[in-house]
Amino acid sequence: MLGRLSCHALAIRSGEPCTGTLLVVQPCLPDRTPSGPAWWIGPLTTQDDIETVRRWLDDPVLSITTLPARLRFHTTGSDDARTN
């Protein structure tokens, strides 16, 4: 979704190879007001990954901890950005 160049830039920053699709997901209220931090998801490389994320997004209580660790994309310094 972010394209090859974005994926390459994130791979350099994180030190991890990045092949596949990356998603950014942010929990929100019904009126789309953000209710938590945005999370990087992926890379999604298989149909099973896509189905796993789809099921995870269907959960009424969205929590990054319930997503399999392999799909939690880690970037260096991402925890430092707590405000806009």
C-alpha positions as CSV (number, residue, x, y, z in Angstrom):
1,M,0.0,0.0,0.0
2,L,2.9,2.4,0.7
3,G,4.8,1.3,-2.3
4,R,8.3,0.0,-2.9
5,L,10.2,3.2,-2.0
6,S,8.4,3.6,1.3
7,C,9.0,0.0,2.2
8,H,12.7,0.4,1.3
9,A,13.0,3.4,3.5
10,L,11.3,1.7,6.4
11,A,13.6,-1.3,6.0
12,I,16.7,0.9,6.2
13,R,15.3,2.6,9.3
14,S,14.3,-0.6,11.1
15,G,17.2,-2.8,9.9
16,E,14.7,-5.5,8.9
17,P,14.0,-6.7,5.3
18,C,10.7,-5.5,4.1
19,T,8.9,-7.4,1.4
20,G,5.1,-7.3,1.1
21,T,2.5,-4.8,2.0
22,L,2.6,-2.6,5.0
23,L,-0.6,-1.1,6.6
24,V,-1.0,1.7,9.1
25,V,-4.0,1.2,11.3
26,Q,-5.4,3.7,13.9
27,P,-8.2,2.8,16.3
28,C,-11.0,5.4,16.3
29,L,-14.5,6.1,17.6
30,P,-17.6,5.6,15.5
31,D,-17.3,9.3,14.4
32,R,-13.7,8.5,13.2
33,T,-12.1,10.5,16.0
34,P,-8.7,8.8,16.8
35,S,-8.8,6.9,20.1
36,G,-5.3,5.6,20.2
37,P,-1.9,5.6,18.4
38,A,-1.4,4.4,14.8
39,W,0.2,1.0,14.4
40,W,2.3,-0.3,11.5
41,I,1.1,-3.7,10.4
42,G,3.0,-6.2,8.2
43,P,4.6,-6.9,6.0
44,L,1.6,-8.9,4.6
45,T,3.1,-11.5,2.3
46,T,0.5,-14.3,2.2
47,Q,-3.2,-14.8,1.9
48,D,-3.1,-16.1,5.5
49,D,-1.6,-12.8,6.6
50,I,-4.4,-10.9,5.0
51,E,-7.1,-13.1,6.6
52,T,-5.4,-12.8,10.0
53,V,-5.4,-9.0,9.8
54,R,-9.0,-9.0,8.5
55,R,-10.2,-11.1,11.4
56,W,-8.1,-8.8,13.8
57,L,-9.8,-5.7,12.4
58,D,-13.2,-7.2,13.0
59,D,-12.6,-7.4,16.7
60,P,-14.7,-4.7,18.4
61,V,-11.8,-4.1,20.9
62,L,-8.8,-3.4,18.7
63,S,-5.5,-4.1,20.5
64,I,-2.1,-4.5,18.9
65,T,-1.3,-7.2,21.5
66,T,-3.9,-9.5,20.0
67,L,-2.2,-9.4,16.5
68,P,0.4,-12.1,16.0
69,A,3.9,-10.7,16.7
70,R,5.1,-11.5,13.2
71,L,2.6,-8.9,11.8
72,R,3.6,-6.1,14.2
73,F,6.1,-4.1,12.2
74,H,8.7,-2.5,14.4
75,T,10.4,0.8,13.5
76,T,13.2,2.3,15.5
77,G,11.9,5.3,17.5
78,S,8.2,4.7,16.7
79,D,7.4,4.7,20.4
80,D,8.9,8.3,20.8
81,A,6.1,9.8,18.6
82,R,3.3,10.1,21.0
83,T,1.8,13.4,19.7
84,N,1.4,15.2,16.4
